[in-house]
C-alpha cells in the first residue's frame, strides 16, 4: 500500500509510531554514551528513560491500532448496521397508521 492512499487517521498513527521508533533509536544511542565530559563537569544522558518511554508509546499505539481495526472490521460494521435497522423498525412500529375516510 502506498502512503498517499492512506487516510489521515492512518497517517497520524504512522507519524506517532515513527516518532516512537526515533525515540527508541535515540535512547539506544544515548545509552551507549552514558556520560559526556564537558568543561568543568560531566553530563549524563537519558537513554534508558527514552527507551522505556518509546516502548510504552509503541505498545499503546499497537493496542490502539488493534482496537481501531476491531471496530472497523466487517463483522463489527455489519452488527452496527443490524442494530440500526432494528432500531428503525422499532421506531416505525410506533408510528400510528393514517385514518382514511373515503
C-alpha positions as YAML, in Angstrom:
chain: A
units: angstrom
residues:
- id: 1
  name: UNK
  ca: [0.00, 0.00, 0.00]
- id: 2
  name: UNK
  ca: [1.33, 3.40, -0.94]
- id: 3
  name: UNK
  ca: [1.50, 6.14, 1.68]
- id: 4
  name: UNK
  ca: [-0.51, 8.55, -0.48]
- id: 5
  name: UNK
  ca: [-3.51, 6.19, -0.39]
- id: 6
  name: UNK
  ca: [-3.63, 6.03, 3.44]
- id: 7
  name: UNK
  ca: [-6.30, 8.13, 5.18]
- id: 8
  name: UNK
  ca: [-5.49, 10.92, 7.66]
- id: 9
  name: UNK
  ca: [-6.05, 8.75, 10.73]
- id: 10
  name: UNK
  ca: [-3.60, 6.17, 9.40]
- id: 11
  name: UNK
  ca: [-1.02, 8.82, 8.52]
- id: 12
  name: UNK
  ca: [-1.27, 10.28, 12.02]
- id: 13
  name: UNK
  ca: [-0.76, 6.82, 13.53]
- id: 14
  name: UNK
  ca: [2.27, 6.23, 11.30]
- id: 15
  name: UNK
  ca: [3.77, 9.57, 12.37]
- id: 16
  name: UNK
  ca: [3.30, 8.75, 16.05]
- id: 17
  name: UNK
  ca: [4.79, 5.27, 15.62]
- id: 18
  name: UNK
  ca: [7.72, 6.72, 13.66]
- id: 19
  name: UNK
  ca: [8.32, 9.18, 16.49]
- id: 20
  name: UNK
  ca: [8.33, 6.32, 19.00]
- id: 21
  name: UNK
  ca: [10.84, 4.40, 16.85]
- id: 22
  name: UNK
  ca: [13.02, 7.50, 16.58]
- id: 23
  name: UNK
  ca: [12.84, 7.99, 20.33]
- id: 24
  name: UNK
  ca: [13.88, 4.38, 20.85]
- id: 25
  name: UNK
  ca: [16.86, 4.75, 18.49]
- id: 26
  name: UNK
  ca: [17.94, 7.97, 20.20]
- id: 27
  name: UNK
  ca: [17.65, 6.19, 23.54]
- id: 28
  name: UNK
  ca: [19.89, 3.37, 22.30]
- id: 29
  name: UNK
  ca: [22.48, 5.89, 21.12]
- id: 30
  name: UNK
  ca: [22.34, 7.87, 24.36]
- id: 31
  name: UNK
  ca: [22.63, 4.66, 26.39]
- id: 32
  name: UNK
  ca: [25.80, 3.79, 24.53]
- id: 33
  name: UNK
  ca: [27.35, 7.06, 25.62]
- id: 34
  name: UNK
  ca: [26.08, 7.28, 29.21]
- id: 35
  name: UNK
  ca: [28.01, 10.37, 30.19]
- id: 36
  name: UNK
  ca: [29.77, 13.05, 28.21]
- id: 37
  name: UNK
  ca: [32.57, 15.09, 29.71]
- id: 38
  name: UNK
  ca: [32.13, 18.82, 29.32]
- id: 39
  name: UNK
  ca: [34.44, 21.51, 30.66]
- id: 40
  name: UNK
  ca: [34.41, 21.51, 34.47]
- id: 41
  name: UNK
  ca: [31.64, 18.90, 34.70]
- id: 42
  name: UNK
  ca: [30.19, 15.64, 33.48]
- id: 43
  name: UNK
  ca: [26.73, 15.36, 31.94]
- id: 44
  name: UNK
  ca: [24.66, 12.19, 31.89]
- id: 45
  name: UNK
  ca: [22.30, 11.28, 29.09]
- id: 46
  name: UNK
  ca: [18.77, 9.91, 29.50]
- id: 47
  name: UNK
  ca: [18.99, 6.91, 27.15]
- id: 48
  name: UNK
  ca: [17.20, 4.42, 29.38]
- id: 49
  name: UNK
  ca: [14.34, 6.83, 30.01]
- id: 50
  name: UNK
  ca: [13.87, 7.43, 26.29]
- id: 51
  name: UNK
  ca: [13.90, 3.71, 25.56]
- id: 52
  name: UNK
  ca: [11.28, 2.94, 28.20]
- id: 53
  name: UNK
  ca: [9.06, 5.82, 27.01]
- id: 54
  name: UNK
  ca: [9.37, 4.62, 23.43]
- id: 55
  name: UNK
  ca: [8.48, 1.05, 24.38]
- id: 56
  name: UNK
  ca: [5.40, 2.27, 26.25]
- id: 57
  name: UNK
  ca: [4.32, 4.51, 23.37]
- id: 58
  name: UNK
  ca: [4.76, 1.70, 20.84]
- id: 59
  name: UNK
  ca: [2.70, -0.67, 22.98]
- id: 60
  name: UNK
  ca: [-0.08, 1.90, 23.38]
- id: 61
  name: UNK
  ca: [-0.10, 2.64, 19.64]
- id: 62
  name: UNK
  ca: [-0.27, -1.04, 18.68]
- id: 63
  name: UNK
  ca: [-3.13, -1.58, 21.16]
- id: 64
  name: UNK
  ca: [-4.91, 1.49, 19.77]
- id: 65
  name: UNK
  ca: [-4.49, 0.18, 16.23]
- id: 66
  name: UNK
  ca: [-5.87, -3.24, 17.16]
- id: 67
  name: UNK
  ca: [-8.92, -1.64, 18.80]
- id: 68
  name: UNK
  ca: [-9.48, 0.60, 15.79]
- id: 69
  name: UNK
  ca: [-9.25, -2.35, 13.40]
- id: 70
  name: UNK
  ca: [-11.65, -4.38, 15.56]
- id: 71
  name: UNK
  ca: [-14.16, -1.51, 15.49]
- id: 72
  name: UNK
  ca: [-13.97, -1.18, 11.73]
- id: 73
  name: UNK
  ca: [-13.93, -4.87, 10.92]
- id: 74
  name: UNK
  ca: [-16.57, -6.18, 8.55]
- id: 75
  name: UNK
  ca: [-18.34, -8.08, 11.34]
- id: 76
  name: UNK
  ca: [-18.50, -5.02, 13.63]
- id: 77
  name: UNK
  ca: [-19.83, -2.84, 10.81]
- id: 78
  name: UNK
  ca: [-22.49, -5.41, 9.92]
- id: 79
  name: UNK
  ca: [-23.55, -5.64, 13.57]
- id: 80
  name: UNK
  ca: [-23.84, -1.85, 13.74]
- id: 81
  name: UNK
  ca: [-25.98, -1.86, 10.59]
- id: 82
  name: UNK
  ca: [-28.15, -4.61, 12.07]
- id: 83
  name: UNK
  ca: [-28.64, -2.65, 15.31]
- id: 84
  name: UNK
  ca: [-29.52, 0.47, 13.34]
- id: 85
  name: UNK
  ca: [-32.06, -1.44, 11.24]
- id: 86
  name: UNK
  ca: [-33.67, -2.95, 14.34]
- id: 87
  name: UNK
  ca: [-33.90, 0.48, 15.98]
- id: 88
  name: UNK
  ca: [-35.51, 1.90, 12.85]
- id: 89
  name: UNK
  ca: [-38.06, -0.96, 12.76]
- id: 90
  name: UNK
  ca: [-38.97, -0.30, 16.41]
- id: 91
  name: UNK
  ca: [-39.37, 3.38, 15.67]
- id: 92
  name: UNK
  ca: [-41.55, 2.73, 12.61]
- id: 93
  name: UNK
  ca: [-43.81, 0.37, 14.60]
- id: 94
  name: UNK
  ca: [-44.66, 3.20, 16.99]
- id: 95
  name: UNK
  ca: [-45.96, 5.43, 14.21]
- id: 96
  name: UNK
  ca: [-49.76, 5.25, 14.04]
- id: 97
  name: UNK
  ca: [-51.45, 4.28, 10.80]
- id: 98
  name: UNK
  ca: [-53.21, 7.09, 8.99]
- id: 99
  name: UNK
  ca: [-57.01, 7.02, 9.01]
- id: 100
  name: UNK
  ca: [-58.59, 7.13, 5.55]
- id: 101
  name: UNK
  ca: [-62.17, 8.22, 5.20]
- id: 102
  name: UNK
  ca: [-63.43, 7.54, 1.85]
...
